[in-house]
Amino acid sequence: MIRLRGWDPVMGMNLRNARIARHNSSAAIRLVNDKHATKEALAAVGAPTSPTLALLRSRREIAALDWDGLPDTWALKPNQSLGGNGILLAFGRRRLNWTSSSGKRITRELVADQLRRILDGDFSPRPTDWALFEPLIRAHPDLARLSHQGLPDIRVICDRDRPRLAMLRLPTRFSGGRANLHQKAIGAAVDLSTGRITHALVGKEPTETHPDTGARLIGATVPHWPEVLDAARRCAAATGLHYLGADIVVDADRGPLILEVNARPGLQIQNVTGHGLMAPTTPPRRPR
């Protein structure tokens, strides 16, 4: 155990790995590494997650794909990718094609090529993979105004069904619209009881406003916060993990959706929140 800022007991990497080995079974870890299987497990316990529009398991299924049946907007994802690699997003339709967020044309040929790369395992730790089409998620306006393009998300660390720490991750121009802290996205500490942002970091530098949008971060509240925590609480029962990181987005129309369940969540959340995962915490109040 080490201490953060001289006072707060922090979980180090060795202790985190020991906890994962002790509490997270190999079967549960395999489950959450499979996006499609995870979504089915979440749906079985009533946890909110994005539906699957189409699932392709082989190259033969590309030829049989109902192109006209795809909606105007969608997200194409590898089933077992790492770090968000291999994702293709369509923001609108233009005749037989789609358009990217910048208005660039996305042709059927381009989509078919991306499908082949996904199925061939180009973005997966395994030699082959599956491809999923999902509805495109659009950030809740209260979060969109805090962010620079991209999709902000909430990481909640849970010990079984007990949320321990939470942070909001906000894309920046420097992060290329991604909510990855190591690419200089903003990490904003979220109070578990209220859903309010208490402080924020860009890298190691504190900030009260978004460097690109100028939006004030401190004091802003994550919308649908009780529902966000309820979604995070359901992940342990759905997956069998006892220590996990729930990545949740708040869609403009559908509210909180579980984007991913992580069996090996990173430790940067301790630096962002100023609280260590070894410190005792008071469970957030459940809504009446």
LOVOGU-805917 format. One record per residue (C-alpha): residue in three letters; x, z, y. Coordinates in steps of 0.5 Angstrom, whole numbers, padded with zeros to 4 digits, always signed. Example, Ala and Ser with C-alpha at 12.3 -4.5 7.8 and 13.67 -1.06 7.14 Angstrom:
% LOVOGU-805917
ALA+0025+0016-0009 SER+0027+0014-0002 
END
This chain:
% LOVOGU-805917
MET+0000+0000+0000 ILE+0002-0002+0007 ARG+0000+0000+0014 LEU-0003-0005+0019 ARG-0001-0003+0026 GLY+0001+0004+0024 TRP-0005+0007+0022 ASP-0010+0003+0018 PRO-0008+0002+0010 VAL-0008-0005+0008 MET-0008-0008+0001 GLY-0002-0012+0000 MET-0001-0019-0005 ASN+0001-0015-0011 LEU-0004-0010-0011 ARG-0009-0015-0009 ASN-0007-0019-0015 ALA-0007-0013-0020 ARG-0014-0012-0017 ILE-0016-0019-0019 ALA-0013-0019-0026 ARG-0017-0012-0027 HIS-0024-0014-0025 ASN-0024-0021-0025 SER-0025-0024-0032 SER-0022-0031-0033 ALA-0029-0033-0035 ALA-0032-0031-0028 ILE-0026-0035-0025 ARG-0027-0041-0029 LEU-0034-0041-0026 VAL-0033-0041-0019 ASN-0027-0046-0020 ASP-0033-0051-0022 LYS-0038-0052-0015 HIS-0043-0055-0019 ALA-0044-0049-0024 THR-0043-0044-0019 LYS-0049-0047-0015 GLU-0053-0047-0021 ALA-0051-0039-0022 LEU-0053-0038-0015 ALA-0059-0041-0016 ALA-0061-0037-0022 VAL-0061-0030-0018 GLY-0064-0033-0012 ALA-0058-0034-0008 PRO-0058-0039-0002 THR-0054-0045-0003 SER-0054-0053-0002 PRO-0058-0057-0007 THR-0054-0063-0011 LEU-0057-0070-0009 ALA-0053-0073-0014 LEU-0048-0071-0019 LEU-0043-0077-0022 ARG-0039-0075-0028 SER-0035-0082-0030 ARG-0034-0088-0027 ARG-0039-0092-0031 GLU-0044-0088-0026 ILE-0042-0091-0020 ALA-0045-0097-0022 ALA-0051-0094-0023 LEU-0051-0090-0017 ASP-0058-0091-0013 TRP-0055-0093-0006 ASP-0061-0094-0003 GLY-0064-0087-0005 LEU-0058-0083-0002 PRO-0060-0080+0005 ASP-0058-0082+0012 THR-0053-0076+0012 TRP-0050-0073+0006 ALA-0043-0070+0004 LEU-0039-0072-0002 LYS-0035-0067-0005 PRO-0030-0066-0011 ASN-0033-0061-0016 GLN-0026-0057-0017 SER-0022-0059-0010 LEU-0017-0054-0007 GLY-0017-0053+0000 GLY-0023-0058+0002 ASN-0019-0064+0000 GLY-0023-0070-0002 ILE-0029-0069+0002 LEU-0033-0075+0006 LEU-0038-0074+0011 ALA-0044-0079+0013 PHE-0047-0077+0020 GLY-0052-0083+0020 ARG-0054-0090+0017 ARG-0053-0097+0020 ARG-0056-0102+0015 LEU-0053-0102+0009 ASN-0047-0097+0011 TRP-0046-0090+0014 THR-0043-0087+0020 SER-0038-0082+0021 SER-0038-0076+0026 SER-0034-0081+0031 GLY-0038-0087+0029 LYS-0034-0091+0025 ARG-0037-0095+0019 ILE-0037-0092+0012 THR-0038-0098+0007 ARG-0041-0097+0000 GLU-0034-0100-0002 LEU-0031-0094+0002 VAL-0035-0089-0002 ALA-0034-0092-0009 ASP-0027-0092-0008 GLN-0027-0085-0006 LEU-0032-0083-0012 ARG-0026-0087-0016 ARG-0021-0082-0013 ILE-0025-0076-0014 LEU-0027-0078-0021 ASP-0019-0079-0023 GLY-0017-0072-0021 ASP-0014-0074-0014 PHE-0016-0068-0011 SER-0017-0063-0017 PRO-0012-0059-0020 ARG-0014-0062-0027 PRO-0013-0070-0029 THR-0021-0071-0028 ASP-0026-0069-0024 TRP-0034-0070-0022 ALA-0037-0072-0016 LEU-0043-0069-0012 PHE-0047-0071-0006 GLU-0050-0066-0002 PRO-0054-0065+0004 LEU-0050-0065+0010 ILE-0050-0058+0013 ARG-0051-0058+0021 ALA-0048-0051+0024 HIS-0054-0047+0027 PRO-0053-0048+0035 ASP-0051-0041+0036 LEU-0045-0042+0032 ALA-0044-0050+0034 ARG-0043-0048+0041 LEU-0038-0043+0040 SER-0034-0048+0036 HIS-0030-0055+0037 GLN-0033-0060+0032 GLY-0033-0058+0025 LEU-0037-0053+0021 PRO-0036-0046+0023 ASP-0036-0041+0017 ILE-0037-0034+0015 ARG-0032-0030+0010 VAL-0035-0024+0007 ILE-0030-0020+0002 CYS-0034-0016-0003 ASP-0033-0011-0008 ARG-0038-0012-0013 ASP-0045-0012-0008 ARG-0042-0008-0003 PRO-0039-0012+0003 ARG-0032-0009+0006 LEU-0030-0014+0011 ALA-0033-0020+0015 MET-0030-0025+0019 LEU-0032-0032+0023 ARG-0028-0038+0022 LEU-0028-0043+0028 PRO-0025-0050+0028 THR-0021-0052+0034 ARG-0018-0058+0037 PHE-0011-0056+0034 SER-0014-0055+0027 GLY-0017-0062+0027 GLY-0024-0059+0026 ARG-0023-0055+0020 ALA-0024-0048+0019 ASN-0017-0046+0016 LEU-0014-0040+0020 HIS-0007-0043+0017 GLN-0008-0049+0021 LYS-0010-0045+0028 ALA-0017-0044+0027 ILE-0020-0038+0030 GLY-0021-0032+0026 ALA-0026-0027+0029 ALA-0028-0020+0027 VAL-0035-0019+0025 ASP-0038-0012+0025 LEU-0042-0011+0019 SER-0047-0007+0022 THR-0049-0011+0027 GLY-0046-0018+0026 ARG-0043-0018+0033 ILE-0036-0021+0034 THR-0031-0015+0036 HIS-0025-0019+0037 ALA-0021-0026+0036 LEU-0015-0029+0034 VAL-0012-0036+0035 GLY-0006-0035+0030 LYS-0003-0028+0032 GLU-0005-0029+0039 PRO-0012-0025+0041 THR-0017-0029+0045 GLU-0024-0027+0048 THR-0026-0035+0049 HIS-0025-0041+0045 PRO-0019-0045+0048 ASP-0023-0052+0047 THR-0030-0050+0049 GLY-0029-0044+0054 ALA-0035-0041+0050 ARG-0034-0033+0050 LEU-0033-0030+0043 ILE-0033-0023+0044 GLY-0040-0020+0044 ALA-0043-0026+0041 THR-0048-0025+0035 VAL-0048-0029+0028 PRO-0055-0031+0027 HIS-0059-0029+0021 TRP-0054-0024+0020 PRO-0058-0019+0015 GLU-0059-0026+0011 VAL-0052-0027+0011 LEU-0050-0020+0008 ASP-0056-0021+0003 ALA-0053-0028+0001 ALA-0046-0025+0000 ARG-0049-0019-0004 ARG-0052-0023-0009 CYS-0045-0027-0011 ALA-0042-0022-0016 ALA-0049-0022-0020 ALA-0049-0029-0020 THR-0042-0030-0022 GLY-0039-0024-0026 LEU-0034-0023-0020 HIS-0032-0016-0018 TYR-0028-0017-0012 LEU-0029-0024-0009 GLY-0030-0027-0002 ALA-0036-0031+0000 ASP-0036-0037+0004 ILE-0042-0038+0008 VAL-0045-0043+0013 VAL-0051-0042+0017 ASP-0055-0049+0017 ALA-0059-0050+0023 ASP-0065-0051+0019 ARG-0064-0048+0013 GLY-0061-0042+0015 PRO-0055-0038+0011 LEU-0052-0042+0005 ILE-0047-0040+0000 LEU-0041-0045+0001 GLU-0036-0043-0004 VAL-0035-0036-0008 ASN-0027-0035-0008 ALA-0024-0031-0014 ARG-0018-0030-0010 PRO-0019-0029-0003 GLY-0013-0029+0002 LEU-0011-0022+0006 GLN-0011-0025+0013 ILE-0018-0022+0014 GLN-0015-0015+0015 ASN-0010-0018+0021 VAL-0017-0021+0024 THR-0021-0015+0023 GLY-0016-0010+0024 HIS-0018-0006+0018 GLY-0015-0006+0011 LEU-0018-0007+0005 MET-0016+0000+0002 ALA-0019+0004+0008 PRO-0026+0007+0006 THR-0032+0003+0010 THR-0039+0005+0011 PRO-0043+0000+0008 PRO-0047-0004+0013 ARG-0055-0002+0014 ARG-0060-0006+0010 PRO-0065-0008+0014 ARG-0072-0005+0013 
END
